[in-house]
């Protein structure tokens, strides 16, 4: 099996990943999920994995943004829209950091937490705030997890200074 990994502009690459999103998270399924009613930031970049065929089998959206942790500005790497076709899971597709980010932050549903914890992600025991169309809110739809790059803020208050990813 051969794979090809592309890192592409988030907006421009949407047509390539839309079929994968529709297959893994159809709108009727998303509507019932705890995070389905929230507005999310579009990723700056998308990492796409293609296996054998030209079809995209795995996707990760990447967002880098200045956030605040307990009032202190930090650079966070947001990981979102993580999805892989059912028949392509458990193959070890992963990402590495480029070194300019303080920590990585992702949000996941409880059934996915063991996967991330097993790979070094730590639960964030604090409050997360973000922007939504109706204003600033405390975000509790899914559980935040932190991955230490330079620092690991594991508690306190993080303001995403924008929409979640």
Backbone as a chain_set.jsonl record, in Angstrom:
{"seq": "XXXXXXXXXXXXXXXXXXXXXXXXXXXXXXXXXXXXXXXXXXXXXXXXXXXXXXXXXXXXXXXXXXXXXXXXXXXXXXXXXXXXXXXXXXXXXXXXXXXXXXXXXXXXXXXXXXXXXXXXXXXXXXXXXXXXXXXXXXXXXXXXXXXXXXXXXXXXXXXXXXXXX", "coords": {"N": [[0.845, -1.179, 0.0], [0.588, 2.187, -0.848], [0.925, 5.558, 0.285], [-0.021, 8.982, 0.071], [0.728, 12.137, 1.284], [-0.626, 15.269, 1.696], [-0.268, 18.718, 2.425], [-2.359, 21.276, 2.54], [-3.852, 24.463, 1.645], [-6.464, 25.543, 3.739], [-9.094, 26.588, 2.927], [-9.039, 26.371, 0.1], [-8.757, 23.647, -0.294], [-11.103, 22.44, 0.481], [-13.041, 21.301, -1.397], [-11.814, 18.842, -1.974], [-11.95, 17.406, 0.402], [-14.565, 17.406, 1.227], [-16.247, 15.183, 0.36], [-15.269, 13.149, 2.08], [-15.897, 14.155, 4.639], [-18.694, 14.168, 4.422], [-19.182, 11.431, 4.183], [-18.154, 10.339, 6.61], [-19.164, 11.983, 8.646], [-22.17, 12.528, 8.23], [-24.684, 15.095, 7.674], [-27.097, 14.578, 9.163], [-26.187, 12.972, 11.225], [-24.269, 14.601, 12.48], [-25.934, 16.599, 13.469], [-26.977, 15.437, 15.746], [-24.886, 15.161, 17.475], [-22.915, 16.171, 20.384], [-21.48, 18.477, 19.807], [-22.574, 19.46, 17.532], [-24.139, 21.784, 17.147], [-22.533, 23.983, 17.214], [-20.519, 26.709, 15.914], [-17.581, 26.466, 14.04], [-14.115, 27.295, 13.573], [-12.628, 27.635, 10.363], [-10.043, 25.56, 9.139], [-6.613, 26.626, 8.865], [-4.822, 25.119, 7.441], [-4.982, 21.944, 5.844], [-4.322, 18.581, 6.385], [-4.06, 15.98, 4.296], [-4.553, 12.576, 3.658], [-3.967, 10.248, 1.226], [-4.624, 7.078, 0.004], [-3.415, 4.52, -2.017], [-5.627, 4.749, -4.089], [-6.86, 7.795, -5.55], [-8.549, 8.912, -3.751], [-9.304, 10.768, -0.785], [-8.511, 9.563, 2.351], [-8.069, 10.184, 4.967], [-8.099, 12.96, 7.248], [-6.943, 15.953, 8.761], [-7.55, 18.981, 10.295], [-5.762, 21.999, 10.697], [-5.026, 24.616, 12.857], [-3.412, 27.517, 13.753], [-2.999, 29.738, 16.365], [-2.955, 32.701, 18.354], [-3.676, 32.441, 21.688], [-5.109, 32.9, 24.98], [-3.892, 31.921, 28.14], [-4.804, 31.754, 31.337], [-4.733, 34.526, 31.213], [-2.325, 35.057, 29.976], [-0.605, 35.471, 26.942], [-0.263, 32.977, 24.483], [0.937, 30.701, 21.981], [-1.076, 28.564, 20.277], [-1.607, 25.396, 18.825], [-4.161, 24.263, 17.015], [-5.991, 21.32, 16.622], [-8.292, 19.839, 14.614], [-11.356, 18.483, 13.196], [-10.666, 15.834, 12.779], [-10.672, 12.989, 11.017], [-11.141, 9.763, 9.627], [-11.668, 7.472, 7.049], [-13.683, 4.619, 7.657], [-12.679, 2.105, 6.745], [-9.979, 2.609, 6.654], [-8.801, 3.027, 9.059], [-6.655, 2.77, 12.007], [-4.047, 2.68, 11.026], [-1.918, 4.22, 11.619], [-1.577, 6.909, 10.762], [-0.302, 10.125, 11.251], [0.715, 13.314, 12.759], [3.401, 15.717, 12.995], [4.957, 18.289, 14.972], [6.023, 21.578, 13.938], [7.616, 23.199, 15.472], [7.152, 25.91, 16.24], [5.166, 26.416, 18.048], [3.501, 26.678, 21.205], [1.84, 24.812, 22.558], [-0.336, 22.045, 21.761], [-3.793, 21.746, 21.108], [-6.746, 19.966, 21.329], [-10.16, 18.966, 20.844], [-12.302, 16.439, 21.918], [-14.727, 13.779, 21.718], [-15.924, 11.792, 24.493], [-15.583, 8.971, 23.968], [-13.402, 8.93, 22.273], [-11.265, 9.818, 23.755], [-9.457, 7.93, 25.124], [-7.83, 7.08, 22.983], [-6.341, 9.41, 22.29], [-5.144, 10.065, 24.789], [-3.552, 7.828, 25.104], [-1.574, 8.458, 23.343], [-0.142, 10.453, 24.426], [-1.508, 12.867, 24.911], [-2.962, 15.097, 27.261], [-5.69, 15.462, 29.524], [-7.339, 18.597, 29.796], [-7.94, 20.372, 32.62], [-9.855, 22.639, 33.234], [-11.295, 25.794, 32.284], [-12.651, 26.594, 29.11], [-12.985, 29.148, 26.799], [-14.684, 30.61, 24.027], [-15.465, 32.149, 20.856], [-18.69, 32.622, 19.485], [-21.431, 32.962, 17.153], [-23.394, 34.298, 18.695], [-21.896, 35.527, 20.648], [-19.284, 35.584, 23.2], [-18.622, 32.492, 24.765], [-18.613, 29.865, 27.285], [-17.043, 26.94, 26.435], [-18.183, 23.745, 26.338], [-18.821, 21.5, 24.943], [-17.283, 19.328, 24.027], [-14.498, 17.388, 25.25], [-11.505, 19.03, 26.239], [-8.097, 18.49, 25.314], [-4.6, 18.557, 25.883], [-1.426, 18.796, 24.333], [1.897, 18.658, 25.086], [4.251, 20.833, 23.779], [6.096, 23.05, 24.023], [5.153, 23.964, 26.41], [2.723, 22.856, 28.831], [-0.266, 23.632, 29.473], [-2.362, 22.604, 31.857], [-4.519, 23.24, 33.403], [-6.709, 25.881, 34.604], [-7.678, 28.784, 32.758], [-8.446, 28.94, 29.385], [-8.687, 31.038, 26.684], [-9.848, 30.906, 23.512], [-9.802, 32.951, 21.726], [-11.326, 33.274, 19.444], [-13.286, 31.215, 17.209], [-13.881, 27.741, 18.103], [-11.909, 24.886, 17.045]], "CA": [[0.0, 0.0, 0.0], [1.306, 3.454, -0.845], [0.118, 6.696, 0.702], [0.459, 10.304, -0.272], [0.288, 13.111, 2.278], [-0.603, 16.648, 1.208], [-0.63, 19.795, 3.343], [-2.947, 22.238, 1.613], [-4.612, 25.588, 2.162], [-7.746, 25.076, 4.263], [-10.254, 26.934, 2.099], [-8.909, 25.87, -1.269], [-8.815, 22.183, -0.354], [-12.398, 21.92, 0.915], [-13.675, 20.382, -2.352], [-11.179, 17.529, -1.915], [-12.291, 16.691, 1.64], [-16.008, 17.402, 1.47], [-16.822, 13.831, 0.308], [-14.889, 12.4, 3.276], [-16.729, 14.669, 5.735], [-20.063, 13.701, 4.21], [-19.23, 9.991, 4.436], [-17.878, 10.033, 8.013], [-20.07, 12.778, 9.486], [-23.301, 13.071, 7.473], [-25.367, 16.16, 8.409], [-28.073, 14.073, 10.131], [-25.421, 12.463, 12.364], [-23.683, 15.773, 13.151], [-27.002, 17.309, 14.18], [-27.25, 14.757, 17.016], [-23.673, 15.115, 18.288], [-22.881, 17.252, 21.371], [-20.852, 19.667, 19.233], [-23.206, 19.727, 16.247], [-24.8, 23.101, 17.042], [-21.545, 25.056, 17.345], [-19.774, 27.197, 14.751], [-16.156, 26.181, 14.191], [-13.202, 27.996, 12.678], [-12.109, 26.859, 9.244], [-8.607, 25.382, 9.348], [-5.652, 27.308, 7.986], [-4.276, 24.068, 6.599], [-5.547, 20.61, 5.951], [-3.42, 17.48, 6.049], [-4.865, 14.955, 3.63], [-3.878, 11.315, 3.354], [-4.571, 9.48, 0.138], [-4.056, 5.733, -0.039], [-3.542, 3.808, -3.288], [-6.437, 5.496, -5.051], [-6.763, 9.243, -5.379], [-9.519, 9.356, -2.75], [-8.796, 11.155, 0.522], [-8.973, 8.598, 3.344], [-7.901, 10.734, 6.309], [-8.016, 14.423, 7.256], [-6.758, 16.71, 9.998], [-7.509, 20.419, 10.109], [-4.783, 22.631, 11.582], [-5.248, 26.03, 13.131], [-2.475, 28.098, 14.709], [-3.597, 30.991, 16.809], [-2.6, 33.203, 19.67], [-4.752, 32.281, 22.668], [-4.626, 33.277, 26.307], [-3.996, 30.935, 29.21], [-4.751, 32.517, 32.586], [-4.419, 35.901, 30.864], [-1.018, 35.135, 29.317], [-0.665, 35.092, 25.531], [0.519, 31.82, 24.064], [0.643, 30.23, 20.633], [-1.662, 27.22, 20.328], [-1.867, 24.688, 17.583], [-5.451, 23.59, 17.123], [-6.189, 20.149, 15.785], [-9.729, 19.604, 14.534], [-11.837, 17.797, 12.003], [-9.888, 14.613, 12.615], [-11.538, 11.908, 10.57], [-10.566, 8.758, 8.739], [-12.641, 6.495, 6.561], [-13.752, 3.41, 8.497], [-11.818, 1.035, 6.23], [-8.582, 3.049, 6.643], [-8.388, 3.337, 10.429], [-5.634, 1.966, 12.702], [-2.881, 2.507, 10.148], [-0.823, 5.023, 12.135], [-1.411, 8.23, 10.17], [-0.056, 11.047, 12.35], [1.333, 14.61, 12.457], [4.484, 16.181, 13.853], [4.994, 19.74, 15.138], [7.1, 22.267, 13.242], [8.476, 23.843, 16.459], [6.857, 27.306, 16.542], [3.916, 26.433, 18.804], [3.69, 26.368, 22.626], [1.138, 23.575, 22.883], [-1.406, 21.666, 20.847], [-5.068, 21.612, 21.799], [-7.829, 19.387, 20.539], [-11.395, 18.665, 21.561], [-12.797, 15.154, 21.439], [-15.818, 13.142, 22.444], [-15.382, 10.877, 25.505], [-15.162, 7.665, 23.445], [-12.121, 9.07, 21.58], [-10.231, 10.259, 24.695], [-8.383, 6.952, 25.339], [-6.933, 7.091, 21.828], [-5.425, 10.546, 22.404], [-4.383, 9.908, 26.031], [-2.555, 6.809, 24.808], [-0.55, 9.04, 22.485], [0.532, 11.536, 25.143], [-2.366, 14.021, 25.167], [-3.42, 15.173, 28.653], [-6.941, 16.213, 29.694], [-7.24, 19.952, 30.343], [-8.877, 20.501, 33.728], [-10.089, 24.067, 33.419], [-12.377, 26.373, 31.489], [-12.339, 27.026, 27.752], [-13.911, 30.148, 26.264], [-14.539, 30.805, 22.591], [-16.448, 33.016, 20.211], [-19.782, 32.048, 18.709], [-22.188, 34.073, 16.562], [-24.13, 35.058, 19.716], [-20.952, 36.155, 21.573], [-18.298, 34.735, 23.879], [-19.257, 31.469, 25.596], [-17.781, 28.789, 27.816], [-17.2, 25.803, 25.525], [-18.241, 22.491, 27.089], [-19.417, 20.472, 24.079], [-16.391, 18.18, 23.979], [-13.421, 17.49, 26.238], [-10.228, 19.534, 25.735], [-6.87, 17.757, 25.622], [-3.402, 19.342, 25.589], [-0.195, 18.071, 24.051], [3.025, 19.547, 25.398], [5.298, 21.077, 22.807], [7.017, 23.803, 24.875], [4.481, 24.047, 27.702], [1.496, 22.059, 28.894], [-1.256, 24.195, 30.403], [-3.302, 21.526, 32.171], [-5.625, 23.772, 34.185], [-6.876, 27.326, 34.499], [-8.631, 29.291, 31.772], [-7.949, 29.207, 28.033], [-9.584, 31.755, 25.769], [-9.432, 30.582, 22.164], [-9.705, 34.202, 20.959], [-11.966, 32.985, 18.166], [-14.126, 30.011, 17.253], [-13.12, 26.501, 18.316], [-11.509, 24.198, 15.822]], "C": [[0.886, 1.236, 0.0], [0.349, 4.548, -0.389], [0.782, 7.972, 0.219], [-0.127, 11.262, 0.749], [0.462, 14.495, 1.696], [-0.956, 17.584, 2.349], [-1.073, 20.94, 2.443], [-3.648, 23.372, 2.345], [-6.005, 25.109, 2.562], [-8.93, 25.343, 3.364], [-10.192, 26.28, 0.721], [-9.079, 24.356, -1.36], [-10.158, 21.596, 0.086], [-13.048, 20.992, -0.107], [-13.071, 18.968, -2.341], [-11.633, 16.718, -0.709], [-13.789, 16.62, 1.914], [-16.62, 16.003, 1.365], [-16.476, 12.983, 1.54], [-15.723, 12.85, 4.477], [-18.156, 14.143, 5.619], [-20.2, 12.214, 4.521], [-19.084, 9.658, 5.92], [-18.857, 10.743, 8.943], [-21.209, 13.347, 8.646], [-24.055, 14.111, 8.316], [-26.369, 15.657, 9.449], [-27.391, 13.498, 11.373], [-24.856, 13.635, 13.171], [-24.733, 16.503, 13.978], [-27.277, 16.711, 15.555], [-26.041, 14.718, 17.952], [-23.619, 16.305, 19.252], [-22.304, 18.554, 20.821], [-21.525, 20.129, 17.945], [-23.817, 21.105, 16.078], [-23.828, 24.275, 17.07], [-20.937, 25.443, 16.009], [-18.294, 26.976, 15.024], [-15.339, 26.974, 13.19], [-12.804, 27.057, 11.535], [-10.602, 26.716, 9.438], [-7.774, 26.221, 8.379], [-5.106, 26.324, 6.963], [-5.048, 22.787, 6.826], [-4.45, 19.616, 5.581], [-4.312, 16.367, 5.528], [-4.009, 13.729, 3.368], [-4.679, 10.627, 2.266], [-3.862, 8.132, 0.106], [-4.411, 5.066, -1.362], [-4.34, 4.576, -4.334], [-6.21, 6.988, -4.807], [-7.693, 9.764, -4.293], [-8.83, 9.705, -1.435], [-9.385, 10.199, 1.554], [-8.866, 9.127, 4.77], [-7.655, 12.236, 6.214], [-7.76, 14.921, 8.665], [-6.725, 18.175, 9.614], [-6.554, 21.023, 11.131], [-5.045, 24.128, 11.65], [-4.15, 26.48, 14.08], [-2.988, 29.47, 15.068], [-3.006, 31.407, 18.147], [-3.833, 33.096, 20.543], [-4.245, 32.861, 23.981], [-4.862, 32.122, 27.263], [-3.763, 31.682, 30.507], [-4.27, 33.946, 32.334], [-3.094, 36.087, 30.137], [-1.138, 34.679, 27.874], [0.274, 33.936, 25.243], [0.108, 31.453, 22.642], [0.153, 28.789, 20.731], [-1.811, 26.667, 18.922], [-3.15, 23.912, 17.759], [-5.547, 22.458, 16.13], [-7.688, 19.877, 15.77], [-10.114, 18.902, 13.249], [-11.029, 16.549, 11.717], [-10.85, 13.503, 12.208], [-10.821, 11.028, 9.568], [-11.682, 7.806, 8.32], [-12.561, 5.23, 7.396], [-12.77, 2.328, 8.04], [-10.331, 1.4, 6.191], [-8.053, 3.376, 8.034], [-7.341, 2.349, 10.934], [-4.422, 1.675, 11.819], [-1.73, 3.429, 10.545], [-0.589, 6.354, 11.444], [-1.276, 9.23, 11.308], [0.578, 12.339, 11.846], [2.472, 14.892, 13.418], [4.463, 17.707, 13.87], [6.187, 20.347, 14.421], [7.955, 23.104, 14.183], [8.133, 25.267, 16.865], [5.631, 27.476, 17.442], [4.182, 26.025, 20.249], [3.051, 25.047, 23.029], [0.092, 23.293, 21.826], [-2.662, 21.421, 21.677], [-6.07, 20.995, 20.844], [-9.016, 19.134, 21.452], [-11.904, 17.335, 21.015], [-13.946, 14.654, 22.304], [-15.223, 12.105, 23.396], [-14.897, 9.531, 24.954], [-13.833, 7.722, 22.69], [-10.974, 9.421, 22.518], [-9.136, 9.213, 24.916], [-7.365, 6.885, 24.191], [-5.891, 8.19, 21.972], [-4.572, 10.461, 23.669], [-3.263, 8.881, 25.823], [-1.419, 7.298, 23.943], [0.068, 10.289, 23.109], [-0.275, 12.796, 25.384], [-2.853, 13.943, 26.614], [-4.742, 15.935, 28.71], [-6.657, 17.593, 30.293], [-8.33, 20.098, 31.385], [-9.066, 21.98, 34.044], [-11.249, 24.506, 32.555], [-11.847, 26.821, 30.133], [-13.414, 28.019, 27.322], [-13.62, 30.338, 24.786], [-15.617, 31.756, 22.095], [-17.458, 32.176, 19.447], [-20.564, 33.211, 18.123], [-22.933, 34.92, 17.594], [-23.224, 35.727, 20.738], [-19.991, 35.145, 22.184], [-19.018, 33.763, 24.813], [-18.197, 30.57, 26.244], [-18.083, 27.553, 26.976], [-17.087, 24.503, 26.312], [-18.731, 21.321, 26.25], [-18.588, 19.198, 24.021], [-15.21, 18.44, 24.906], [-12.119, 18.007, 25.614], [-9.06, 18.67, 26.205], [-5.681, 18.569, 25.118], [-2.24, 18.403, 25.306], [0.957, 19.031, 24.238], [3.998, 19.611, 24.233], [6.414, 21.844, 23.527], [6.483, 23.883, 26.294], [3.229, 23.179, 27.643], [0.542, 22.675, 29.898], [-2.352, 23.167, 30.673], [-4.488, 21.981, 33.001], [-5.687, 25.271, 34.011], [-7.922, 27.681, 33.464], [-7.91, 29.527, 30.462], [-9.047, 29.917, 27.259], [-9.052, 31.508, 24.362], [-9.3, 31.818, 21.269], [-10.256, 34.026, 19.549], [-12.845, 31.756, 18.33], [-13.281, 28.783, 17.535], [-12.794, 25.841, 16.994], [-11.966, 22.783, 15.831]], "O": [[1.838, 1.315, 0.776], [-0.856, 4.489, -0.632], [1.991, 8.021, -0.009], [-1.32, 11.216, 1.049], [1.552, 14.863, 1.256], [-1.839, 17.283, 3.152], [-0.279, 21.5, 1.688], [-3.992, 23.249, 3.52], [-6.649, 24.364, 1.823], [-9.697, 24.428, 3.063], [-11.174, 25.711, 0.244], [-9.502, 23.842, -2.395], [-10.332, 20.378, 0.064], [-13.575, 19.954, 0.294], [-13.761, 18.003, -2.67], [-11.697, 15.49, -0.772], [-14.224, 15.839, 2.76], [-17.447, 15.651, 2.206], [-17.298, 12.187, 1.993], [-16.201, 12.016, 5.246], [-18.75, 13.721, 6.611], [-21.219, 11.784, 5.062], [-19.799, 8.801, 6.437], [-19.323, 10.157, 9.921], [-21.216, 14.547, 8.372], [-24.062, 14.016, 9.543], [-26.483, 16.255, 10.519], [-27.965, 13.534, 12.461], [-24.954, 13.656, 14.398], [-24.439, 16.974, 15.077], [-27.764, 17.411, 16.442], [-26.161, 14.287, 19.099], [-24.215, 17.344, 18.971], [-22.62, 19.628, 21.332], [-21.08, 21.1, 17.332], [-23.996, 21.552, 14.945], [-24.242, 25.429, 16.963], [-20.845, 24.628, 15.091], [-17.81, 27.266, 16.118], [-15.808, 27.287, 12.096], [-12.664, 25.848, 11.723], [-9.949, 27.669, 9.862], [-8.173, 26.485, 7.245], [-4.949, 26.645, 5.785], [-5.679, 22.586, 7.863], [-3.743, 19.793, 4.588], [-5.199, 15.878, 6.228], [-2.873, 13.841, 2.909], [-5.893, 10.45, 2.369], [-2.635, 8.067, 0.175], [-5.572, 5.053, -1.77], [-3.79, 5.003, -5.349], [-5.433, 7.366, -3.931], [-7.631, 10.944, -3.948], [-7.89, 9.027, -1.018], [-10.603, 10.036, 1.633], [-9.495, 8.589, 5.681], [-7.083, 12.725, 5.24], [-8.291, 14.383, 9.637], [-5.975, 18.577, 8.724], [-6.536, 20.612, 12.291], [-5.253, 24.798, 10.638], [-3.976, 25.867, 15.133], [-3.362, 30.262, 14.203], [-2.612, 30.571, 18.96], [-4.903, 33.594, 20.192], [-3.087, 33.265, 24.082], [-5.885, 31.441, 27.206], [-2.667, 32.184, 30.757], [-3.508, 34.508, 33.121], [-2.784, 37.203, 29.72], [-1.706, 33.622, 27.601], [1.424, 33.908, 25.681], [-0.954, 31.858, 22.17], [0.869, 27.908, 21.205], [-2.102, 27.391, 17.97], [-3.213, 22.992, 18.575], [-5.226, 22.612, 14.951], [-8.289, 19.701, 16.83], [-9.303, 18.748, 12.335], [-10.74, 16.235, 10.562], [-11.737, 13.127, 12.975], [-10.006, 11.492, 8.77], [-12.517, 7.397, 9.127], [-11.472, 4.819, 7.798], [-12.105, 1.706, 8.868], [-9.51, 0.598, 5.748], [-6.969, 3.943, 8.167], [-7.16, 1.262, 10.386], [-3.851, 0.585, 11.855], [-0.684, 3.43, 9.895], [0.516, 6.889, 11.533], [-2.067, 9.188, 12.25], [0.933, 12.456, 10.673], [2.502, 14.364, 14.53], [4.013, 18.342, 12.917], [7.238, 19.715, 14.305], [8.947, 23.679, 13.735], [8.775, 25.799, 17.77], [5.117, 28.586, 17.574], [4.99, 25.132, 20.502], [3.651, 24.256, 23.757], [-0.318, 24.187, 21.086], [-2.589, 20.946, 22.811], [-6.225, 21.437, 19.705], [-8.883, 19.095, 22.675], [-11.934, 17.125, 19.803], [-14.108, 15.054, 23.457], [-14.135, 11.589, 23.14], [-13.893, 9.005, 25.433], [-13.198, 6.687, 22.483], [-9.813, 9.331, 22.119], [-7.961, 9.579, 24.898], [-6.177, 6.658, 24.421], [-4.697, 7.944, 21.8], [-3.379, 10.761, 23.617], [-2.153, 9.062, 26.322], [-0.398, 6.621, 23.821], [0.715, 11.082, 22.426], [0.232, 13.725, 26.013], [-3.124, 12.858, 27.128], [-4.904, 16.943, 28.022], [-5.828, 17.728, 31.193], [-9.513, 19.964, 31.073], [-8.501, 22.499, 35.007], [-12.08, 23.696, 32.144], [-10.743, 27.354, 30.024], [-14.608, 27.756, 27.465], [-12.476, 30.243, 24.343], [-16.547, 32.112, 22.819], [-17.12, 31.156, 18.846], [-20.378, 34.348, 18.557], [-23.092, 36.126, 17.403], [-23.719, 36.431, 21.618], [-19.9, 34.001, 21.737], [-19.913, 34.158, 25.56], [-17.047, 30.525, 25.808], [-19.242, 27.166, 26.824], [-16.038, 24.195, 26.879], [-19.026, 20.256, 26.792], [-19.143, 18.1, 23.97], [-14.957, 19.579, 25.297], [-11.675, 17.493, 24.587], [-9.039, 18.186, 27.337], [-5.747, 19.191, 24.057], [-2.087, 17.363, 25.946], [0.994, 20.096, 23.622], [4.502, 18.592, 23.763], [7.539, 21.355, 23.633], [7.246, 23.872, 27.26], [2.743, 22.819, 26.571], [0.539, 22.28, 31.064], [-3.178, 22.896, 29.802], [-5.382, 21.182, 33.28], [-4.833, 25.867, 33.356], [-8.922, 26.981, 33.304], [-6.895, 30.221, 30.416], [-10.185, 29.452, 27.191], [-7.915, 31.869, 24.06], [-8.744, 31.733, 20.174], [-9.714, 34.566, 18.585], [-13.113, 31.312, 19.447], [-12.086, 28.777, 17.24], [-13.342, 26.201, 15.952], [-11.717, 22.048, 14.876]]}, "num_chains": 1, "name": "protein.A"}
